Amino acid sequence: MNAMTPSHPAPNGAGRAAWICLVIAWVCFLIPIPGSGLLIGWPLNLAAFILAIVGMAKHGALGGLFQLLASLIVSPLVYLFGWIFLLGGLSAMSALENNGNADSPQEIDRAADASPREVDVNTLATAYREDAAAADWLYKDTALRVSGRIASIGRDANDEPLLKLTDRGVGPVRARNLSDEAVAGLSRGQSIQLDCTGAGEEAGEPILEACSLSD
């Protein structure tokens, strides 16, 4: 009698191909390249779905059931996770960019100090007389509250009110941009306090701009 040759089941090529398509699709879902999941991943997931059905038709339920469930359940979850990963990366990059454009500690400290720096005419004029560059670093473009005595009241080249202030014989310091109404109530020799912005110096005399009478 001839021995009977045992039969072997045909290989499940469709099922294996479905797994390959799924793995590639999941990689496309996860890589941070916009459009890779939509243009490549989902078509591969559809191909895996079809191959799973073919595998089930040829080899029974186990020939493609797990691949079918993976394409229907796992793939959407992986796609969602990929979007979360991509958005998280974009948010991190935006945060780094914002940090790179943030103000320096010196700028933050200067902005936080909103109240005018109080200084008298004696101190201001002496600082510019001794070292104009250092005085500019301290007072130029800075909100100042300056106290002194009116040495003269006049007008500048633009026909705007101009005060010259002294303090204990030191000065003068020029104060500009006061309103006519404010100057009308002032007199020579009067002690006043002005809120101004430091504007450097001209001809050795410190300049104050955008001045107004302190409250």
C-alpha positions in Angstrom: 0.0 0.0 0.0 1.2 3.5 -0.7 1.5 5.7 2.3 -0.9 8.6 2.2 0.9 12.0 1.9 -0.5 14.5 4.6 -2.0 17.6 3.2 -0.7 21.0 4.3 -2.9 24.1 4.4 -2.2 26.7 1.8 -0.2 29.7 3.1 -2.3 32.7 4.0 -0.6 35.3 1.8 -3.5 37.7 2.0 -3.4 37.7 5.8 0.3 38.4 5.9 0.0 41.1 3.3 -2.7 42.7 5.4 -0.4 42.8 8.4 2.3 44.4 6.3 -0.1 47.1 5.0 -1.3 47.8 8.5 2.2 48.2 9.9 3.2 50.6 7.1 -0.1 52.5 7.6 0.6 52.9 11.3 4.1 54.2 10.6 2.6 56.8 8.3 0.1 57.8 10.9 2.8 58.4 13.5 5.6 60.1 11.5 5.3 63.9 12.0 4.7 64.7 8.3 1.4 66.4 7.5 -0.6 64.4 4.9 1.3 61.2 5.3 -1.5 59.5 7.2 -4.3 60.8 5.0 -2.6 60.2 1.6 -0.7 57.0 2.4 -1.8 55.5 5.7 -5.5 55.3 5.1 -5.3 53.8 1.6 -3.0 51.2 3.0 -5.4 50.6 5.8 -8.2 50.1 3.3 -6.0 47.6 1.4 -5.4 45.7 4.7 -9.2 45.6 5.3 -9.8 44.1 1.8 -6.9 41.6 2.2 -8.3 40.6 5.6 -11.7 39.8 4.0 -9.9 37.8 1.2 -8.0 35.9 3.9 -11.2 35.1 5.8 -12.8 33.9 2.6 -10.0 31.5 1.8 -8.9 30.4 5.2 -11.9 30.9 7.5 -12.5 33.5 10.2 -9.0 33.2 11.6 -7.5 33.9 8.2 -8.1 37.6 8.5 -10.3 38.4 11.6 -7.5 40.0 13.6 -6.3 42.1 10.7 -9.9 43.2 10.1 -10.4 44.3 13.7 -7.0 46.0 13.7 -8.0 48.0 10.6 -11.3 49.0 12.1 -10.2 49.7 15.7 -6.5 50.0 16.1 -5.8 52.2 13.0 -8.1 55.0 14.1 -6.5 55.0 17.5 -3.0 55.1 16.0 -4.1 57.9 13.7 -5.5 59.9 16.6 -2.3 59.4 18.6 -0.3 60.6 15.6 -2.2 63.8 15.5 -1.7 64.4 19.2 2.0 63.8 18.8 2.2 66.2 15.8 0.2 68.9 17.6 2.3 68.5 20.7 5.5 68.9 18.7 4.2 72.1 17.0 3.2 73.5 20.4 6.6 72.8 21.8 8.3 74.5 18.8 6.0 77.5 19.2 6.9 77.7 22.9 10.6 77.6 22.2 10.2 80.3 19.6 8.2 82.5 22.0 10.9 82.0 24.6 13.5 83.0 22.1 11.7 86.2 21.4 11.0 87.0 25.1 12.3 90.1 26.7 15.6 90.0 28.4 15.6 90.1 32.3 16.9 93.7 32.1 14.0 94.7 29.8 11.5 93.0 32.1 12.9 94.7 35.1 12.8 98.1 33.4 9.2 97.6 32.2 8.1 96.5 35.6 9.5 99.6 37.2 6.6 101.8 35.9 7.0 104.6 38.6 9.2 107.5 37.7 12.7 107.6 39.1 13.0 110.5 41.5 16.1 112.7 41.1 16.9 116.3 41.9 18.4 118.8 39.5 21.7 118.8 41.4 22.2 115.1 41.1 21.1 115.0 37.4 23.3 118.0 36.4 26.3 116.7 38.3 26.0 113.2 36.7 26.1 114.7 33.2 29.0 117.0 34.1 31.1 114.1 35.4 30.3 111.4 32.9 27.7 112.0 30.2 27.8 108.4 28.8 27.1 106.9 32.3 24.4 109.5 32.9 22.7 108.6 29.7 22.7 105.0 30.7 21.0 105.9 34.0 18.6 108.7 32.9 18.1 108.8 29.1 14.7 107.5 27.8 13.7 106.9 31.4 10.7 108.3 33.2 12.0 110.8 35.8 10.5 112.8 38.6 12.8 115.8 38.8 12.7 118.4 41.6 14.4 121.8 41.4 14.0 125.6 41.4 13.0 127.6 38.3 15.9 129.7 37.1 14.2 131.0 34.0 11.0 130.7 31.9 11.2 131.1 28.2 10.5 129.4 24.8 12.6 127.1 22.6 13.2 127.2 18.9 9.7 125.7 18.3 8.1 128.4 20.4 7.2 126.0 23.1 7.6 126.6 26.8 11.1 126.0 28.1 12.1 125.9 31.8 15.6 126.0 33.1 16.0 124.5 36.5 18.8 124.8 39.1 19.4 123.3 42.5 21.8 124.6 45.1 23.6 126.6 42.4 24.0 123.6 40.1 22.5 123.4 36.7 20.8 124.3 34.5 18.6 121.5 33.4 16.2 122.2 30.5 12.6 121.0 30.7 10.6 121.0 27.5 7.0 120.3 26.2 5.2 121.8 29.2 1.8 123.2 28.3 1.2 126.9 28.2 -1.4 126.5 30.9 1.0 124.8 33.2 3.7 127.4 32.7 1.3 130.3 33.2 1.0 129.6 36.9 4.8 129.4 37.5 7.3 132.0 38.5 11.1 132.3 38.6 12.6 131.0 41.9 9.7 128.7 42.5 10.4 125.1 43.6 8.6 122.6 41.4 8.6 118.9 40.7 8.2 117.7 37.1 7.4 114.3 35.5 9.6 114.0 32.4 11.5 111.7 30.1 15.3 111.9 30.1 16.5 113.1 26.7 20.3 113.2 27.1 22.1 116.5 27.0 22.8 119.4 24.7 25.8 121.7 25.0 26.5 120.2 28.4 23.0 120.8 29.8 20.7 117.8 30.6 17.5 117.8 28.6 14.0 116.7 29.9 11.2 116.1 27.4 7.4 115.4 27.6 7.3 117.2 30.9 4.3 117.9 33.1 3.8 119.1 36.6 3.8 116.3 39.1 0.5 115.7 41.0 
